[in-house]
Amino acid sequence: MKTAVLLLVAAGTAKRDEDLHALAARTRTEHRPAVARSAARAAKASRLLADHGHLLPPDLREKGQDLLNEHEFRLHAALDSANPGPALAAIEKREAGYLKAFRKLGGEGAVSKARKLPKDEERTKLRATREVLFEATGIDAEEPVWGAPFRALEGLFRAGHPVSSLAEREAPMEALGVSAKFFEDGTALTKRYHVALQPPCDCWTFGRDAVIKQAKIVAKSLKAPPLVDAWLDSIEADDARKLPSVGFGVSVEDGACKLYVLNYGGHELPPLPLVDALPRTARKQDRASSVMVSVEWKFGDMKTQQMRQYAVEAASGDVSVARQTQDERFAGDELVAALDGAFGVGQSEDIAVTAPFQYDKATTPPVVAAPLAKSGLKLKRQDGNIDSNAETDAKLAALLKAPGADAWLARSRVVRHALSNVQFGEGFVTLYRHPTVFGFVDPSSAPQHLALRNALTKNTHSLRRRLSGLTACDQAEEDFIDRAVSDAAFVCVAFDLWIVVVRRLLDCVESCLVGRRAPVDATHSFSDTQVWGSNPDDSTCAQDGKNPANAGMCPQSCQDDIACMIAACSDCALVDVACDEAIDTAAYPELARHVGGDVDSYDDLDIEDVPAGKIVRLPCGDSGLFNTMNLWGPDGCKYPYYGFMPVDTLCDECSSMYAAREAVLDGLWDGPCNEDDPPGDDDSLTLPSNYPGCGCDCADFLRRDLSCTSESCVNVAQAYAASNTVCAGDKLRWDTTSSSTGCETYGAGSPLTGSACLDAAGAVPNATCYRTPAAISEPGFPWPWPDVCYHMQRDAALGRRASALALVGAIVMMV
């Protein structure tokens, strides 16, 4: 059935693409570029939906299809109109909104990461549960000391979500690995495991603060020596660099504990104390090579530690280094050759270790290298399979002849990882079932999806700095989008789609009093702990808006969220906007690496990468409210069903009010002034009297005094841009240099046309208008209390919420 559905979607997609491209060819010459651009964007989005739509939750898949259909309808309607130019401009404006959302979601960088994720529906369902841990190792996760690393893993995947019997069953199996060490005297260490609190991939993460918080809890439980704390402090402080892979390993029988840190993706290790004093392995590597380093200690010895370095990326098939230190008990070169012949050597490992030492920041003696302790082999995948295999395990047990190995291999198979590597040392051999592929994310698991979204978003390495740079209104807008469009179960859009995650921050408003709005303090501090994902305990707007019983109505939960956003963005609250001018790589050579594909102007970049002189911090104003609501508001919360325009303007300055009037009159289809096709697909809903036509909110809005004089600047960007800066974009322009000719000033009359509320002279006649059944401007509207806007003052939240999902709409207009 699924295959048949996908074939139908693909067929419909091909037909739509063909129709739109044919439409571009038939269009009048002056309109062909605009139509061709829109057709190309829709075609790309259509292909993504056809290729990957089966990975989406059904409601989001349907929403994506609806948006594609709407786009095609609007394009045809624009060309059928008497004046296609303004109609096509309105479509471009809507496309620009989706493009902006896409860039905020991480853009092409996130797409590139997402496309690298593996696909295996069965493995996405595997969980690192307490039962798996106990069966593989005999370790109880509740054990105060040795269960601490596993409980930390659970804590990451449980944070911010309701505690239930399933809350501790959400960590993916790839976060857990097990091993066993077999000695020539017949003894063995089998109660050994490790967890990755941060994996070595851009596939899931809970952010630097959450990872380090849990790591420090583990270190305390394992009575770690001072160097462990020093390493964790260094990783926590190194906010400008990529968060490395961080994990812990324990071996119960001999009391061994380990903190390991691994860089990946070409990023350097953080500046860990004493790491440069580590003895060199046989291979020379630079700091950006993939190297794992560790601090190891015995439980209870809080003074003495060792460091170890693992060379983990030798050339494939290189076994020469591994042959240097094999003990004769295991046949040395003969065993290496046998393993290579039977299983194939993917890579060889080389491990160097220090002698035990005590660490003191002020008086630490020089670190001394210990004799080369062990080395090993990474085994190739058997038949390309990463899953455990009984036949392969039996072959390995027979080859090693290590007492007890066959029993451990059978018992540990529950973790489902194939044998990944074998290490040798004096009188012992160690077998590992470590994950070798990461990113099997379960669409039904809320914590796994929020962790994936964290990893795909851009600049997760500098989460705190990025969030602290947002204005209060930017935060509130992003929070509203998160609340209004994310799924009730935090369902994320499939990771192969362009819809990847944008950070959302819940800091909507500090003082939002009943009966009036109050401004938000833009300098409000941020919690160090970020919890990603939309929480239904925080807002139920997303699911309330989808409830069929609420068709044609704006649920109270959504009204509250709209009010929170208005409160945060009132009184000329500021937002950051990037110039849409082409990137000048001669002036900014550091930006050359970003240019290419869909990135060619400053507003294509993440706001953190935009040079300060190409950013303007200007009022959100009513135009910002229009854009956010028209793009992301629930259908029942738009005109003509619900009036979201407040009585008072969000910014009463001339340039902002002029920009808002220009935006609402040029909107063509959106809002109270131009909407003539109700949102949604239900044609049976009751519409207001006198609709379509002039909305009363529009008439009131157009009658507002613009607060402009003949000398007032009507270019809001020019009015707010920093001195000595220039932007020569298509839609955004300013010049505040000494050579500037000044700002465009307000003149008599208005060039703005296009509304049903305006007569031929541009005036607003006292014509009959339509009134929405409900409106935020109604007297006595119950403005929400602050704890509704800022709802995360509870233990389950573990701090402020950063975000979640933008819906399928963001792919509809992507370049």
N, C-alpha and C positions, 0 to 999 in steps of 0.2 A: 504493500500500500504506500509506504514512504517513497519508494522509488517512483511509483506512478505519479504521486503528488509532485515530486521534484521535476519529473519530466514535463508535467503541465506548467509548472512555474517557469522552467527553462524555455519552453515553447512560447509562453506569454511574454517573457523577457525579450526573446529574439524578435518577436513581432513588434513590440513597443519600440525597440531600438531602430528597427527598420523604418517604422512610421515616422519617428522623430527626425531621423537623418533625411528621409525623403521630404519632410516638412521644411527642413532648412534649405534644401535645394529649390523649393518652390517659393520661398519667401522673397519679398522685395529686397533688392541688393543692400540697401542701407541697414536692413534688420538681420541679414544673414549671419554676421559674426555673433550676435547675441543669441540667436536661435541655435547655431551650431555649438556654442559654448554650453548652453543648457542641455542640449541633446547629448553631448559627450559626457557631461557630468551624470546625467540620468542613466546613460548606458553603463557607465562604470559601476554605479550603485546597483543597477539591475543585475549585472553579472555577479556581484558580490552576494546579493540576496539569493540568486539562483544557486550559486556554488555552495554557500554556507548557511543558507536559511534554516536547514534542518537542525542546526546546532542551537538555534534560538528558541526561547520559550514561545509557545504558540501565540500569545497575545502580542509580543513584540514582533514576531514574524508577520503577523497580520497588519500591525501598525506600519511596518516597513513597506508592505505591499500597498497599503492605503495611501501612503505619502507619495509613492511613485505614481500611482494613478492620479492623485491630485495634481502632481507636477505636470503630468501630460495634459490634463484638462486645462490647467491655467495657461499653459503655453499655447494651446489651440485657441482658447478664449481671447488671449492677448492679440493674436494675429487676426482673429475675426472681428476685433473691435475697430471702431472708426479711426482711432489714433493709437496704433500699436506701440509707439515709442515709449510713452509713460508706462504702459502695461508691462512691457519687457523690462523697463527699469525697475518696476516693483518686483518682478520675479528675481532680477539680479540682486535686489536688496535682501530678499528672503534667502537666496542662495548664500549671500555673504554672511548671513546669520548662522547658517549651518556650517559654513566653512570656518567661521570663528570658533564655533563650538568644537569642531573637529580638531582645530589646532590646539585648543585648550585641553583636549583629551590626550594630547601627546603627539598628534600628527603622524607623519610618515615614520618617525622613529619607533613609535608604538606599533605601527603596522608591521614594520620589519621584525620586531621582537615577536609579535604574535604569530607571524607566519613560520617561525622556527619551532613553535611548540609541537610536541608529538601528538599523534592522534591514535588513541586506542581506547575504545569505549569500555572495555572490560577493566583495564588498569585504572581508569578514572574512579572506579568504584572501590578500589582497594584502600583500606584504612589501616593506619598504625594504631591499633587498639591495645588496651591493657591485656586482653586475652592473647593477642599475637605476641606481645612482649614476654608474657609468662611462658607460653608454649615454646618459644624459641630459646629462651635463656633461663627460665626458672625464677626470674626476678619479679617480685610483686611491685607494681607501680606505687603502691602506698608505703613501701618501705622508706623510712624517713631520709636515709642517706642515698641509697643506690637507686631509688625511684625518682630522685629530684630532677635529673635531666629530662626524663619522660614527662613528668608533671609540668615542666616549663614549656615543653612542646604543646601539651594540651592547653596550657594557659594562653598561649598565643592564639590558637584557633578557637578558643572559647571566649576571649575578651570581647565585650560589647554585645554579646549574644545571650539570650535567655539560657539560664542553667537548667539543663534537663538531662535525662538519662542518655540522650544522644549527643550532648554538648561535647563530651570528651571522645567522640568517635569521628571527628572531622579532619584530623591530620592525615595527609596523604601518606601512603606507604613509603614513598621515596624519601620521607624525612627520617626514616629509621633504617639502621644497618646493624648487623650482628657479626660477630667473629668468634673464633675459638683458637686457642694456642695449645699445641700438642708437643709434649717433651719426649725425648728418647727413652726416658725411664718409665713411660707408660702413663704418667700423670697428664692432666689436661686442665685448662682454664676455659670453661664454657659459659660462665655467667658474665658475658661481655656484650655491650651494645653501645651504639653512639646515636645521637640525634643531631640533625641540622636545624638550628633555630633560624638560620638564614642560608638558603641553598646557594650553590655556585652557578646561578643562572638568573636571567631576567624572567622568571616564571612565577614566583610568588614571594611576597615579603610583607611583614607587618611594620616595617619602618625601623629606623635606627634606634629610636628611643624605646620602643616596645621590645626589640630584640635584646638590647643591652640591659634593660630592666630585668628580664627573665634570666639572662646570663648571670647577672650579679646575684640573683636569688640562688641559682645553682651553685655558684662559687662559694657562697656562704654555707650552704648545706654540705658541700664536699670539703669544707675547711681548707680552702685553697690558700696557697702562700701569697705573699704580697705582689709578686710579679704578675699573677693572674689579674688582680685588681688593676694594676698599672696598665696592662694591655687593654682591658675593657674600657678604662678611662680614656685611653688614647683613641680607641675606635669611636667612642662616644663623642669626643671632642673634634674629631676629624670630619666635620660635617660637609666639607667641600669636596671630599673624595667619595668614590663609589663605596658603598657598604660592602665589605668582603663577606665571604661565607664564614659563618661562625657556628661552632658546634662543640659538644662535649662527648667524651667517651669515658666509660667506666669498666673496670674489671674487678668483680667482687672478691674472688678468691684471694687475690694478692693485694687488694686494696689500692689498685692503681687508678689514677684519675688523669684526665687530659682535657685541656682547652686547645682547640685547633682553630687556625685562621687560614683561609685560602683565598687568594686573589683569583680573578677570572676575567675573561673578556678583554685582556690587554691592559687592565687597570692595575696600578701599582698597589702593593701592600701599604697599609697605613704606617706611619712612623712608630712602630712598636718599640718600646724600650728594649735595648740589648739585641734587637733582631739582627743588626749588622755585625754583631760579634759571633753569630752562629758559625760553626765550622762549615767549610765549603764541602759540597758533595763532589763526586767525580766529574759532574758536569758543571760548567760555568754558566751562570744564568744572570740576566739583568733583573732589575726590580720588577719589571712588568711581566716577566715570564710567569707561567702558572706554577706557583710554589706554595706548598703547605708548610706552615710552621706551627709548632705546638709548645705548650708548657705542660710538663708532666710532673706529678707528685704522688706521694703516698698519702692516703687519707689519714688525717691526724697530725701529719708533719707539716706545720704551717710555716716552716722556715726554709726548708730545703726543696729545691726544684731542679729539673733539668729542662733543657730546650732541645728540640729536635727539628730537623729540616728534611722534608721529603722532596726529592726531585721527581716530579710527577709527569713530565712531558718529554720523555726521550723519543728518538725517532722510532717509528713503528718497526718491529722486528729486531730491535737492538737488544741482544741478550748478553753482550760482552761485559757490561758493567755488573750485571747480576751474577756473573760467574766468579767474581773476585773473592767473595767471602762465604761461599756455601760450605757448611760443615760436612765432613766426610760421612757422617751418619746418614745423610740424605743424598749421598752419591755425588754431591757437588755438581760439576759440569754435566755429569751423566744425567742427573735428575732434571737439570735445566733443559738439556736437550730432549729428554723424554717428554717433559711438559710441553715444550715447543712443538714436538712432533705430534703429540696427542691432541692438544688443544689450540695450539698457535699462540704465539706471544704477541699481544697487541702493543705493549710497551714494557720497558723494564723500569724498575724503581731503584732509587739509590737513596739511602737514609743515613744521615749523619747526626750525631748526638753530642751534647756537652757532658762533661762530668758534673755530678751534683754540686750545686753551689747555693749560697744564701744571698738573697737580694736585698740591698738597701740602696736607696737612691743616692745617698751621699758617699757610701764607703764600699760599694760592691767591688770585690776584687776582679781581676781579669777572668773572663770565662775561658775555661780550658776544654779543648776537644777531647772527647773520649775515643777509644779505638772504634773504627767503623763497626757498627753494631749489627746491622742487618741490611738486606736488600731483597728485592723480590721481582715478581713478574705480574703484569696485568694481562689477564687472559682475554683472548678474542671471544667475541660472541659466537656461540655455537649455532650455526645456521641463521645467523643474524638475530637470534632471539635473546632478549634480556630477561626472560622468565626462567625460574629455576627448573631444572630438568633432572629427573631421577636417573636416567641413563648416564648422563654426563657426570653426575655426582658419584655414581658407582665406579665409573672409570677412574675418576680422580682418587677415590679412596683406595682402589686397588693399586694404583701407581705409587701413592705415598707410603702405604703400609704403616700409617701412623695409628697407634692403638686408640680406638674410640672415635676416629674420624667419621667412619661410616654411620654411626648412630647420630652424631651431631649433624651431619649433612642431611639426614632424613628429618630430624626434628626441626631444624632451622629453615627447612624449605617453606614453612608457613609464611615467611616474609616475602616470598615470591621473587626475590632477586636471584639471578644466576650467580655462580661463583665468580667474583670479580677479580680477585687477585690472591696471590700466594706470596708470603714473605718467609725468608729463611734467616736464621741466625745460628749461633753456636748451640747446638743441641736442641733446637726447636724448629717447628714450622707453624705458621699461623695462616688460617684460612678466613677469607672475608666474603660475606654477602653484602656488598655495598651497592646502593643504587648508582647506575651509570647514566641514566636518562632522567631528566626532570621536566616537569610541566604537565603531568597528567591531571588536569583539573576537572572536577566533577561539576557539571552544570547545576546539579540539585543541591550542592553544598554552599550555603551562604558564606561561611568563613573562607572557604577555598576561593570563591570568586572574588571576594573583597581583597584577598591576598594577591590574587592574580592582577586585579586592577591596579593595586599599588605598584606592582612590578612593571606594568606596561606604561604607566604614566611617566612623563619626562621629569627628570631632575628629582627622582626619589632619593638621590644621595644627599640632597640639601633641603629636606622636607621642612625643617623648622625655619630656615632662612626664607624659603619661598612663601610659607604661610604668613610669616610675620610681616612680609612686604605687601600683603593684600590690604586694601582699604576695607572699612566696615561694610560699605555698600557692595563692593565686589564680593565679599564673603556672603552677604545676605542674598544676592542674586544667585550665586552658585548653590547656596543652600536651598533656595526655593526650587531650582531646577531639580536638585536631588530629591526633594520631598515630593515634587509634583509628578515626576515621570519614572522614578525607580519602582521596581516591582516590590510587592509586599514582603516577599521572601528574600529580598536583596538580590534577586536574580540578575546576573550580569549578561549583557549581550555577548554572544559568542566571540571568543578571542580572535578568530581568524577574520572577523569583520573589522571594518575601520572603526566601529564603535568601540572605543577603548576608553579607559577611565579618565575622568577628570577629577581632580581633588575638589571636594566640597567642604566648606567649613561651617559648622554650626556656631555662629556667634551673632545671631540675627539682630538682637537688640537688647540693650541693657535696661532701658526704661521705656516701656510701651504701656502707657497707662490707659485705663478704661476711659473712653470718651474723647481721648486726644492722642496725637502722636508726639513722640519726643525723639530728639536726635540721639544717635549712638556715638559713643566715644571711640573714635577711630584708632586710638592708641591702646585699646584694651589688650591686655597681655594674653599670651597663649599658653595652654598647658603643654608640657613636654610630651605627654602621651597622646598620640593620635589614634583614634579608632575609626577605621574606614568602613563605609557602608551605610546605606540608609536603614534606619531602625524604625519599625512600625510603632514602637513605644514612643518614639519622638514625634512622628506624624503619620497619620493614616490617609493622607490626601491621595497618594497614588492609587491605593486600592479602592478608596471611596469613589474616586472619579471614574473608575472602571465599572462600578456596580451599576447594572442595568436599571435599578430602581432610581438612580440619580441622573438618568439621562435628561439633558436639558436643564440641569440644576447644578449649582456650585455648592458642593458639600461644605459644611461648617469648618471641617478640618482644613480644606483648601482656602476658604475665606480667611482663616486665621493665618495661614502661611503667606497669603498675599499681603495681609495687613502687616505682618512682621517685616516683609521685604520693603513695603512702603515706608514703614517707620524708620528702617535703617537707612533708606535712601532719600529721606526728606531733608529739608533745610540745606539744599545744595550740596548734599553729601557727594564726595568725589569718587571717581573711578579712573583707572588707568586705561588709556587707549594708545595703541601704536600707530605710527604713521604708515600709510599704505604706499609709500614711495619705494621704488626699486632699490634694493640693497646696493650700496656703494662699497664694493670690496676693496677699492683702493684706499678709501678713507678708513674702512674697518676691515683690515685683512683677516682678523680673527674670525670673521663671519663667513669667510669663503667656504669653510667646510660644511656650512649649512645650505649653501645655495645649490639648487638642482632639483629636478622633479617638480614638485608643487610649491617649492619655496623659492620665491624670487623677490618678495618685498618684506619690509620690516614687520608688517602685521602678520606675516606667515610664521614668524618666529615665536617661541615661547617668550612671554613678556620679560622673563629674566635675562634673555639673551639680547634684547633690544637695547641699543645704546641710549643712555639717558636723554640725549638731545633729540631722540626720535620718539619720545613718549610724552604725551600730554596728560596731565591729571586734571580732568574737568568734571563738572557736575553730571551726575547720572540724569537728573531731570525727568520730565514726563516722557521724553523720547526714549530714554532707557527703559522706562516702565512699559511703554508700548512694545518695544522690541522683545523684551523678555516674555511678556504675556502672550504676544501673538505667535512667538515661536514655540514656547514651552508650556504655556498655560493649559490646564485640562479643558476639553471642549466645552463643558458646562459652565466654565468660568470666563468665557469670552462673550463678546457681543454676538447676538442680541439677547443671550440668556442671562448674563450677569454683567453689571456695570462695575468694572474694576478701577475706574478713574475716580480719585478722591476729590473732595470739594476743593481743597487747596492744592495749588501746584507744588510739585516737588522741589522746584527751584524758581524763585520769582525774579531772577535776573534776566535782562533783556536777551542776551545771546542764547541762553538756555531755553527761554520760552519761544524764541523765534525758531530755534532748531526743532523744538517739539511740534510747533505748528507746521513747519515744513514736512516733518516726518509723518504726521497724521494725515495731511492732505495728499502726500505723495504715496500713501500706502495702498491706494486703489481698492484692495479687497479687505484689508484688515482693519478692525477697530470700529468705533461707533460712527465714523464719518463715511466709510466707504464699503462696509461689509454688506454684500447682497446675496451671499450664499452661506447659510448657517453652518457652523463647524459640525463635523460628524456626518454620519450616513443615514440617520433616522429622519426620514421626511415626515413622519407622523407626529412629531413634537409640535406643541402649540407655540406659535410665534406671537410676539407682541403686536398690538394694533399699530397700523401705519408703517409696518415693516414690509419690504425694505424701504429705506428712505433715510431721512436725517435722524440720527440718534440724539435724544435730548442731551446726553452727556457731551456729544460733539458740539452741539449748538452752544451749550454753556461754556465749553472749552474755547471755542472760537470767539466768544464775546469777552473773554478775559482781556484785561488791559495788558499789553505786552511790556509795560514799564520801559518803553524805549523812547528815546529822544532822537532828534535828527543827528546827533553826534554819537549815538550809541553804536557799539560794535555788534554786528549780528553774526559774526563768525566766532562760535564759542571756543574753537580751538585756538584762534588768534588771541582771544581774551585771556586764556588761561595758560598758554604755553610759556615755558621758561624763557628768560631773556637770552638773546644771542643764539637762538635755535631756528631751524628752517625745516619745513616739511612741504614737499611739492608732490603730494599724492593725487590720485584721481578723485577721491572722496574727501580727503582730509588735507587741509592746506593751512599753513601759518608761516609767518616770517617775522621774527622779533629782533632781527639784526639792526644795526644802526642805519643800514641802507634801505630798510623796509619803507615802503610807501604808505604804510598805515593799514588800518582795518576797514573793511567794507562797512559803511554805516547805514543805519536804518533810514529809508526814504519814505516819502508819502505813498500811500497805497500799498498793495501787496501783489507780487507776481504769482502768488500761490493760488492754484485752482484745482478743481477735480472733485469736490465734495458735493454730495446731495444737499448739504446745508447751506451752500453758497449760491447766491443768485448770479446773474451774468456780470454784475458789477463787482463781484467778490464780497458782497455784504452778506450778513446772516439774517435773513428775514424771519419774522415771527410766524413761521410756518408750523404746521402740526408735525410733531416729532414722535418717535416711538420711545417708550420707556421700558427698560429691562424689568423683569419681574422682581429682581432683587439687585441691590447695589451696595457697594461699600460706602457710598455717599449718603445713604439714608440716615436721617436723624436717629440717634440712639444706637448706631451700629456698635456691637459689643467688641471693641478693640481688645485683643487678647492681653492677658497678664504677662509680665516678663518671663515667668517660668514656662509659658507655652512657647515663646520665641526662643528662649534659652533653656532647653528642656533636659540638658544632660547633667544636672546636678544630682546624680545618683551613682551608687557604687558600681552598678552594672556597666556604666558607660566607660569607666576608666579614662575619663578625660573628654576633650571635645571631639566631636565627630568630624573627620575629614571625609571624603566622599565616595561617590558611587558612580552612578550610571548616567550616561546621556542616552536617549533612546535612539531607535533606528533612524529617526529623522536626520541625524547628523550625517548619514551616508548618502542621503538622497541627492545632495547637491555637490558632492565632492569632486574636485578636479581630478 
